[in-house]
């Protein structure tokens, strides 16, 4: 039975010159703001803003370099869309600067493996998206021996979530993301589309959009919608996607 209720679309906004799908398109401030506006009009419940590409061999940014790309964009978007902006970063300094502007959701693709990021989350208590990464560093995750067992992903994420809960972060403010495409074999990436079934007590975000495991037609809408249907049927609450307008057909 195909489930559609309560699924939220998270639109991707890459303020980068080198992302694999749309690098450079929204690097300009006005282009970034216009794209965020469009994503919300198209049906996004959240917009996830990032300044560093996670593709293999991408340039790693310092916290200051990241903030140079993000500051003006976030100064517009956070007040304009309170509580509806998530921040794709692994730098605790960036989180502090953003939360000084207003409410944001913290989306740490490195799984909050940095103790300083954990400290910020426990101190300021934003909603956090914990993504699974087999290494602390994104580029190392692309080069490591890939994970071949979905249970390792599940156990790693549950352990990190429990650590945060034990130190005072409410469970309701934790979203789990299995990190599809980061240090996993293709078969595991496919299985992780159903990750919500494995952690029924948590909200889950699935980010499959245009990733290599979808096949050679990954940039087209159809294989992305097929992946989205699997994720929805398995109980995912959030789908992180590039094509928000195209995905509205499977949640309405």
C-alpha positions, 0 to 999 in steps of 0.5 A: 500500500502506497503511503503519502501522508505527512511526508515533507519535501526538503529542497536542496540549495547549494551555494557552491561553485562545484556541486555535482548537480547544480554547482555555480547556479546559485552561488550569487546572492540574488540567485540563491534567494530566488531559488529558495523562494522557488523551492518553497513555492514548488512545495518544499516544507524546508530548504537545506542550505549548504556551502560545501560540495560533498561530491568526491574530490570537492574542495574542503572549506574552513569555517570562515570560508563557509561563512563567507558564502553563507552569511548574506544568504542566511541573513535573508532566509532565516528571518524570512522563513523562520524554522524552515531553513536547515543548515548543511554544515559540519562546522560548529562555528557556523552553527553558532553564527547561524543560530545567532540570526535565528532558528535553524535546523542543523544538518550535519552530514558527518554524523555529529562525529565532532565533539564540538558539534555535539557540545553546540547541539546540547548547549543551544538545542536546535533540531538536528539531522544526524547523517551517517558517515563512516569517517569524520571527513567527507572525502575520506568517506568516499575513499574508504572501504564501503559499508556492506551491512545496513545494520552498521548504519542503523547501530551507528545512528542509534548510538549517536542519537542515544548519546544526545538524548542521554545528555539532554537533547529531546528525542523529538528534536532528532532526525536520522538520515542514513547517509545514502551514497556516502561510503556504502556499496550500491546494494546497501544504498538501495536497502537504505531507502527503507531505513525508516522501517529499521528505526520506527521510533525516529523521524527519518530523512532520506536523501537519494536525489540524483545519486549514482546508485540510481543508475545512469539516468539518475539526473532524470525525474523518473528514477528519483520518484521511484526511490521516493515512493520506496522511502515514503512507503517505508515511513520516511518523514522527509525527502531531501531532493533537488526537484521539489516540483517534480516530487509533489506528485508523489506526496499529494 
